[in-house]
Structure formats: structure tokens, C-alpha cells
Amino acid sequence: MTAGGLKALVVIPLYNHASTLRALVEQTLALHDQLLVVDDGSSDGGVAVLEGLDVRILRHEKNRGKGAALQTAFAEAARLGFSHIVTLDADGQHDPADLPLFLAALQESPNAILVGKRDFEQPGIPGSSRFGRVFSNFWLRVQTGKSLADTQSGFRAYPVKIVQGLKLVETRYSFEIEVLVRAAWAGVELRDIDIRVYYPPAAERISHFHGFMDNLRLTLLNTKLTFRSVAPWPHRKLIAPDEVEQKITLLHPLRSLRSLLTENVTPRQLAAAGAVGMVLGTVPLLAAHTIAILLVAGFLRLNKVAAVGVSQLCMPPLVPGLCIETGYFMRNGHFLTELSLETLGYQALDRLYEWLLGSLLVAPLLASLVALLIYLAATAIRREEKEVTGAVE
């Protein structure tokens, strides 16, 4: 089906779901006449049940994984000149009647990846599916700062050229997580689409998710992606980013704020980012301040550059010393006046505890002050820019 310059191919990756395949394909063909089934080495007869139906078929001689089947589909879609693919799982949980929702959304956002948000409010949803969705959604937000309601859904729409521009290495279920994370890093929009879902009774369900191995692959993948998300070098962009990574410096705070305000960020968001940087920079997260700030700022969708930049105010000796003195006073009723090998060396664990104790009071106070200053300065800069713009117009 071609509309508005878009040409979409529906793809069903298949592995041993012959019992549900024909009905699914017939329902899909009634709505969309371009359909590809990628049989990933089925041993139950697979695509033989599709005899007489007008559907493209590709086959892997051996089972290589869902990710590999989707990569085969992307290559075939590109060869045939399709701009997008829409994927449905072969187990019958997805309703092809929701296809028009994806095709309409692609007209509005042709460069986005659309992910079906399954209705989990209905009865009969497996507990493992509920937990898996929450767990996976959490890690996507940690790694990218982006949110999706159902990162494990297989009902999706992908722009072919954009996905082929990503460096993807996963070949099994973990592919569907990797593609979302790397796409978000590349500046690709991720969108939810509300869909229906059908889970048959437990005795009739056919799942090829291998609890130990697939969970191990997902754990290793999330570990790798999380470390990459906090690495200092930038991600390669395929879509013009909403945020432009800017270098900021404490030596020129107003110039830094002007630079950050050129991004899609408000004074309030910059103030919140500064507060996060100050709080986490103050507490004794030895050798882990930057990683913690990047993870928290990413999860809260705050500007990472601003948060890390403000945290540099907490470098020793001033702020740690202030926290230690505060904590010492809270413990002993008077300030620590002697700095020696005894007090800072042999009693290091006491000082660390006092640092932590003092930071519980100092961190929110400093964070509030810094956030207020950033907000006032950023608001003044934005007001000045609006006045200049108005004068020019």
C-alpha cells in the first residue's frame, strides 16, 4: 500500500506458529496487500499452511532468532523499494485490524518508530509479561531519557532506511530492545500506538522465549547499553537532534546558559538539571559522581551537560569540607578544627560518614540556591532575547 509517498510492507517473523499463521495472514491481507513472512527455520511445517495465499515468503534454513528474521525483512524491504515495514507477531496476539492506526501515524511521523502499546488492563495477561514490560520500560528511560509504555511489544512500524543506518548486533529477542535504544540515541522519535492484544489460555500459548538464555542476553545487553549511555563521546545522529550538546564552563556561566537555552529546554528544566547535579555532586559517591548524574539526568529527561557542569562546583575541598564540618557538628556539637593525619587519615571512615551526614543538610540547601540562580539568570536571558527579537521584527 502506498500513500503520501510512503510504501509499507507488513512483516510477520515466524518460528513454529503454523497453527495461528494462516488466519493471521488472511486477516492481514484483507487490509493490506503487501505482506512478507520470514520463516526462521520452523520445524512444524511453517509456511506450508499459506499455500494459495498471495504473500511473499523468505526462509532461514536454521533458526537464527527474531532479530535475524527482522534484519532479513529490512534487507528485502529495501531491495523492493519499501519505505517502511510494520511487524506483527505470528502467535496471534496482535489484531491486524489495528494496522490502519500505524499507517495513519506514519503519515504524521514518517521518521518515527511506532510501538504498539498493548492493553494490559484486561484479565488473563501473564504476570511475567507485566513484569517484563515494566522492567524493560525502566531501562529504556535510564539509557535514553525517552519513555515508551510497552517496549516489549512486537507490533511496530519502522522506517527502513533509518533502521538500516543503525549499528545493530543483536539477533534474537534482544534485537527489539537494542533497536529502540540506538534509534533514540540517533535522534529518532519513539511513539506509542494503543493496540488490542489477545492472550490465549495458558495451555494454548506457544512461546519461544527461553527464560534463562534470553534473560541473560537481555541483562548483558542492558549492561552494555547502560555503560554506553554514560560514555563521554556523542552518539551518531541520523535525525537532527532536539538537543545540541554544548560545552559549558563555570568560568563563563552566562555564556553557558545562553548556549544551553538555544536547545529545546526551559529555564525551569535547566534549574532542575542544576539541582540534580548539585545534589549528586555533594554526596560522597566516590569515583561515581558523573555516572550517577548522567543516569539520573537521563532518567528524568534533564539536560545532562547542565547537570554535570554544575556538579563541578562540588569538587574538593570546599563543598566536601563544608559537608564534613556540618556532619561533625551534628555528631559532636562543635566543629572540627584540627586537620591532620589523625583526623583525615586514620579517622577517614568517620570523615566519610560525616560527609554523608552533612550532605543530607548541605545538598538540598545548595541545590535550592543554585536552582534559583540558574532559573533567574536563564529567565532574564530569555526575556532579553525575546525583546531583541521583537525589536528586530
PLY file of the C-alpha trace (Angstrom):
ply
format ascii 1.0
element vertex 393
property float x
property float y
property float z
element edge 392
property int vertex1
property int vertex2
end_header
0.00 0.00 0.00
1.35 3.39 -0.98
0.05 6.65 0.47
1.52 10.09 0.75
4.91 8.91 -0.51
5.04 6.03 1.99
5.22 2.42 0.89
4.74 -0.03 3.73
5.43 -3.76 3.86
3.83 -5.82 6.62
6.25 -8.39 8.04
5.49 -11.46 10.13
8.59 -13.18 11.58
7.71 -16.85 12.03
9.06 -19.68 14.15
6.83 -22.72 14.80
3.47 -20.93 14.85
1.82 -22.78 11.98
-1.39 -23.20 13.98
-2.06 -19.44 14.09
-0.30 -18.30 10.93
-2.89 -18.76 8.18
-5.71 -16.95 10.00
-3.37 -14.08 10.83
-2.17 -13.76 7.23
-5.71 -13.89 5.82
-6.86 -11.13 8.19
-3.83 -9.03 7.31
-4.22 -9.44 3.55
-7.83 -8.27 3.84
-6.44 -4.90 5.00
-3.03 -4.66 3.34
-1.87 -6.39 0.16
1.90 -6.22 0.72
2.92 -8.93 3.17
6.17 -10.78 3.84
6.58 -13.83 6.09
10.12 -14.64 7.22
10.23 -18.27 8.35
13.12 -18.51 10.80
13.79 -22.23 10.44
10.39 -23.56 11.59
10.13 -27.29 12.15
6.32 -27.55 12.31
5.57 -27.12 8.62
5.74 -23.33 8.91
4.76 -21.54 5.72
3.25 -24.65 4.13
-0.10 -23.57 5.63
-0.02 -20.45 3.41
-0.47 -22.32 0.16
-2.75 -20.40 -2.22
-2.31 -17.03 -0.49
-0.66 -14.06 -2.22
2.18 -13.49 0.23
5.96 -13.17 -0.10
7.95 -15.80 1.78
11.59 -15.94 2.83
13.09 -18.76 4.82
16.11 -19.33 7.05
17.25 -22.95 6.86
18.18 -22.84 10.56
16.67 -20.88 13.42
18.73 -17.70 13.82
16.50 -15.62 16.08
13.77 -13.00 15.75
16.30 -10.20 15.29
17.92 -12.03 12.39
14.49 -12.59 10.81
13.74 -8.87 11.08
17.11 -7.94 9.58
16.30 -10.21 6.64
12.96 -8.38 6.32
14.65 -4.97 6.33
17.04 -6.04 3.58
14.19 -7.41 1.46
12.05 -4.30 2.03
14.92 -2.08 0.92
15.52 -4.24 -2.17
11.85 -3.97 -3.15
11.69 -0.21 -2.58
9.52 -0.13 0.55
9.99 2.86 2.84
8.61 1.22 5.99
7.86 -2.14 7.50
5.14 -2.94 10.03
5.76 -6.06 12.12
3.24 -8.39 13.76
4.00 -11.43 15.88
2.95 -14.78 14.44
1.36 -16.10 17.64
-1.95 -14.33 17.02
-1.76 -11.91 19.97
-1.93 -8.88 17.64
-5.07 -7.84 15.81
-4.39 -6.87 12.17
-7.40 -4.54 12.43
-5.02 -2.12 14.21
-2.84 -1.81 11.09
-4.61 1.37 9.87
-3.58 3.08 13.12
0.08 2.54 12.27
-0.29 3.58 8.64
-2.08 6.79 9.65
0.55 7.60 12.28
3.32 7.08 9.72
1.79 9.85 7.61
2.25 12.22 10.57
5.69 10.93 11.68
7.41 9.12 8.80
10.80 9.13 10.55
9.49 7.75 13.86
9.48 4.20 15.21
5.94 3.35 16.30
5.43 0.75 19.03
2.08 -0.83 19.85
1.01 -0.32 23.45
-0.84 -3.49 24.39
-3.92 -3.25 26.60
-2.75 -4.92 29.81
-5.81 -3.88 31.80
-7.76 -6.90 30.60
-7.74 -10.18 32.55
-5.56 -13.12 31.58
-2.31 -11.21 31.00
0.62 -13.33 32.28
2.41 -11.88 35.29
5.75 -12.43 33.59
4.64 -10.21 30.70
3.57 -7.44 33.06
6.88 -7.55 34.94
8.94 -7.79 31.75
7.26 -4.72 30.31
7.86 -2.59 33.42
11.47 -3.76 33.68
12.22 -3.09 30.02
10.48 0.30 30.04
12.61 1.36 33.00
15.91 0.56 31.28
14.92 2.34 28.09
14.33 5.50 30.08
17.61 5.13 32.00
19.60 4.59 28.81
17.94 7.21 26.59
15.81 9.55 28.69
12.89 8.55 26.42
9.71 6.81 27.52
7.58 4.14 25.88
4.69 2.33 27.51
5.41 -1.12 26.02
8.98 -1.65 24.85
8.45 -5.41 24.52
5.59 -5.18 22.03
6.28 -6.78 18.65
3.61 -4.79 16.80
5.73 -1.94 15.40
6.40 0.29 12.41
9.96 1.08 11.34
11.39 3.45 8.70
13.63 1.13 6.68
16.48 3.49 5.79
16.81 4.80 9.33
16.97 1.35 10.92
19.47 0.20 8.32
21.61 3.19 9.31
21.89 1.92 12.90
24.71 -0.35 14.03
22.73 -3.32 15.38
24.33 -6.55 16.54
21.61 -8.47 18.40
19.93 -11.32 16.53
17.31 -12.66 18.94
14.58 -11.14 21.12
17.07 -8.61 22.45
17.13 -7.01 18.96
13.82 -5.29 19.68
15.30 -3.57 22.73
18.58 -2.67 21.03
16.87 -1.06 18.04
14.82 1.25 20.28
17.81 2.39 22.33
20.11 3.00 19.39
17.35 4.71 17.44
16.67 7.08 20.35
20.41 7.86 20.56
20.35 8.61 16.83
17.62 11.22 17.31
14.72 9.06 16.09
11.32 9.75 17.64
9.70 6.84 19.53
5.89 6.84 19.67
3.21 4.71 21.32
0.17 3.41 19.45
-2.69 1.94 21.50
-3.50 -1.60 20.30
-5.54 -4.58 21.33
-3.96 -7.82 22.44
-5.14 -11.40 22.80
-3.53 -13.90 25.14
-4.94 -17.42 24.76
-5.39 -19.65 27.82
-2.08 -20.79 29.31
-2.45 -24.33 27.95
-2.72 -22.98 24.37
0.13 -20.47 24.46
3.21 -21.12 22.36
6.24 -19.14 23.46
9.80 -19.45 22.25
11.21 -17.14 24.90
13.87 -19.14 26.75
13.82 -17.91 30.32
17.48 -18.31 31.24
19.29 -17.65 27.96
17.07 -14.83 26.70
17.06 -13.10 30.09
20.85 -13.46 30.19
21.11 -11.88 26.73
18.85 -9.03 27.83
20.88 -8.49 31.00
24.15 -8.36 29.09
22.62 -6.04 26.50
21.23 -3.66 29.14
24.59 -3.62 30.89
26.38 -2.76 27.65
23.84 -0.11 26.64
23.85 1.49 30.09
27.63 1.86 30.09
27.49 3.27 26.57
24.79 5.74 27.58
27.11 7.37 30.14
30.23 7.29 27.96
31.56 10.78 27.18
31.64 10.55 23.38
28.47 11.59 21.48
26.11 9.29 19.62
25.95 9.45 15.83
22.76 11.23 14.77
20.55 10.13 11.88
17.87 12.70 12.62
18.59 16.33 13.54
18.64 16.24 17.35
16.36 18.27 19.59
19.30 18.77 21.91
22.66 20.08 20.77
25.46 19.02 23.05
27.17 22.21 24.09
30.30 22.69 26.14
29.67 24.76 29.23
32.18 26.21 31.60
31.89 27.61 35.10
34.24 30.42 34.05
31.53 31.85 31.78
28.17 30.93 33.40
26.01 33.42 31.49
27.50 32.46 28.13
26.96 28.82 29.03
23.31 29.49 29.89
22.80 31.29 26.57
24.23 28.27 24.78
22.04 25.82 26.66
18.93 27.93 26.07
19.38 27.51 22.32
18.27 23.93 22.87
14.71 22.79 23.38
14.90 23.46 27.12
13.20 25.88 29.51
14.71 27.86 32.42
12.82 25.59 34.81
14.31 22.47 33.23
17.81 23.95 33.38
17.26 24.81 37.05
16.12 21.26 37.77
19.18 19.86 35.98
21.42 22.12 38.04
19.73 20.98 41.24
20.29 17.32 40.35
23.94 18.00 39.57
24.44 19.81 42.85
22.71 17.18 44.99
24.58 14.24 43.49
27.83 16.18 43.33
27.59 16.92 47.06
27.02 13.42 48.41
30.08 11.13 48.76
29.61 8.96 45.66
33.33 8.35 45.44
34.54 7.99 41.82
30.92 7.61 40.65
29.52 11.16 40.67
29.47 11.66 36.91
27.98 8.26 36.12
25.24 8.76 38.72
24.44 12.25 37.41
24.25 11.09 33.80
21.94 8.19 34.71
19.61 10.26 36.88
19.51 13.22 34.47
18.82 10.86 31.59
16.03 9.11 33.51
14.43 12.45 34.43
14.95 13.77 30.88
17.01 16.71 32.10
19.94 18.34 30.36
22.97 16.17 31.15
25.50 18.83 30.23
24.00 21.33 32.68
23.80 18.74 35.46
27.42 17.61 35.07
28.62 21.19 34.70
27.01 22.32 37.96
28.41 19.27 39.78
31.90 20.63 39.18
31.16 23.23 41.87
31.33 20.34 44.34
34.94 19.44 43.67
37.16 19.29 46.81
37.94 20.91 49.08
35.13 23.47 49.55
31.86 21.54 49.39
33.15 18.22 50.82
34.82 20.21 53.61
31.58 22.05 54.33
29.70 18.74 54.49
32.30 17.17 56.79
32.23 20.16 59.14
28.42 20.09 59.17
28.34 16.36 59.81
30.98 16.64 62.54
28.97 19.36 64.24
25.80 17.25 64.04
27.66 14.37 65.75
29.71 16.25 68.34
28.14 19.66 68.90
31.23 21.57 67.78
33.26 21.98 64.58
36.31 20.00 63.52
39.22 22.41 63.94
42.22 20.11 63.53
43.25 18.87 60.09
45.96 16.25 60.45
46.96 12.71 59.54
44.99 11.57 62.54
41.72 13.33 61.67
41.84 12.90 57.88
43.87 9.69 57.62
43.30 7.24 60.45
39.78 8.55 61.00
38.88 8.54 57.30
35.79 6.36 57.79
34.47 8.80 60.38
35.01 11.68 57.98
33.22 9.76 55.21
30.25 9.18 57.48
30.25 12.87 58.46
30.45 13.84 54.78
27.35 11.75 54.09
25.56 13.05 57.18
26.40 16.66 56.42
25.44 16.32 52.75
21.88 15.45 53.78
21.58 19.04 55.00
24.02 20.85 52.72
22.95 19.24 49.41
19.31 20.42 49.35
20.32 23.89 50.55
22.98 24.34 47.86
20.74 22.73 45.22
17.91 25.17 46.02
20.28 28.13 45.84
21.87 27.03 42.56
18.49 26.20 41.01
17.14 29.63 41.96
20.17 31.42 40.50
20.01 29.41 37.26
16.29 30.00 36.91
16.57 33.75 37.48
19.54 34.10 35.12
18.01 31.90 32.40
14.68 33.71 32.65
16.41 37.08 32.31
18.40 35.89 29.30
15.29 34.51 27.61
13.39 37.74 28.28
16.27 39.76 26.82
16.34 37.56 23.70
12.60 38.00 23.20
12.93 41.76 23.48
15.77 41.78 20.92
13.76 39.55 18.58
10.71 41.80 18.94
12.76 44.89 18.21
14.21 43.33 15.06
10.76 42.31 13.83
0 1
1 2
2 3
3 4
4 5
5 6
6 7
7 8
8 9
9 10
10 11
11 12
12 13
13 14
14 15
15 16
16 17
17 18
18 19
19 20
20 21
21 22
22 23
23 24
24 25
25 26
26 27
27 28
28 29
29 30
30 31
31 32
32 33
33 34
34 35
35 36
36 37
37 38
38 39
39 40
40 41
41 42
42 43
43 44
44 45
45 46
46 47
47 48
48 49
49 50
50 51
51 52
52 53
53 54
54 55
55 56
56 57
57 58
58 59
59 60
60 61
61 62
62 63
63 64
64 65
65 66
66 67
67 68
68 69
69 70
70 71
71 72
72 73
73 74
74 75
75 76
76 77
77 78
78 79
79 80
80 81
81 82
82 83
83 84
84 85
85 86
86 87
87 88
88 89
89 90
90 91
91 92
92 93
93 94
94 95
95 96
96 97
97 98
98 99
99 100
100 101
101 102
102 103
103 104
104 105
105 106
106 107
107 108
108 109
109 110
110 111
111 112
112 113
113 114
114 115
115 116
116 117
117 118
118 119
119 120
120 121
121 122
122 123
123 124
124 125
125 126
126 127
127 128
128 129
129 130
130 131
131 132
132 133
133 134
134 135
135 136
136 137
137 138
138 139
139 140
140 141
141 142
142 143
143 144
144 145
145 146
146 147
147 148
148 149
149 150
150 151
151 152
152 153
153 154
154 155
155 156
156 157
157 158
158 159
159 160
160 161
161 162
162 163
163 164
164 165
165 166
166 167
167 168
168 169
169 170
170 171
171 172
172 173
173 174
174 175
175 176
176 177
177 178
178 179
179 180
180 181
181 182
182 183
183 184
184 185
185 186
186 187
187 188
188 189
189 190
190 191
191 192
192 193
193 194
194 195
195 196
196 197
197 198
198 199
199 200
200 201
201 202
202 203
203 204
204 205
205 206
206 207
207 208
208 209
209 210
210 211
211 212
212 213
213 214
214 215
215 216
216 217
217 218
218 219
219 220
220 221
221 222
222 223
223 224
224 225
225 226
226 227
227 228
228 229
229 230
230 231
231 232
232 233
233 234
234 235
235 236
236 237
237 238
238 239
239 240
240 241
241 242
242 243
243 244
244 245
245 246
246 247
247 248
248 249
249 250
250 251
251 252
252 253
253 254
254 255
255 256
256 257
257 258
258 259
259 260
260 261
261 262
262 263
263 264
264 265
265 266
266 267
267 268
268 269
269 270
270 271
271 272
272 273
273 274
274 275
275 276
276 277
277 278
278 279
279 280
280 281
281 282
282 283
283 284
284 285
285 286
286 287
287 288
288 289
289 290
290 291
291 292
292 293
293 294
294 295
295 296
296 297
297 298
298 299
299 300
300 301
301 302
302 303
303 304
304 305
305 306
306 307
307 308
308 309
309 310
310 311
311 312
312 313
313 314
314 315
315 316
316 317
317 318
318 319
319 320
320 321
321 322
322 323
323 324
324 325
325 326
326 327
327 328
328 329
329 330
330 331
331 332
332 333
333 334
334 335
335 336
336 337
337 338
338 339
339 340
340 341
341 342
342 343
343 344
344 345
345 346
346 347
347 348
348 349
349 350
350 351
351 352
352 353
353 354
354 355
355 356
356 357
357 358
358 359
359 360
360 361
361 362
362 363
363 364
364 365
365 366
366 367
367 368
368 369
369 370
370 371
371 372
372 373
373 374
374 375
375 376
376 377
377 378
378 379
379 380
380 381
381 382
382 383
383 384
384 385
385 386
386 387
387 388
388 389
389 390
390 391
391 392
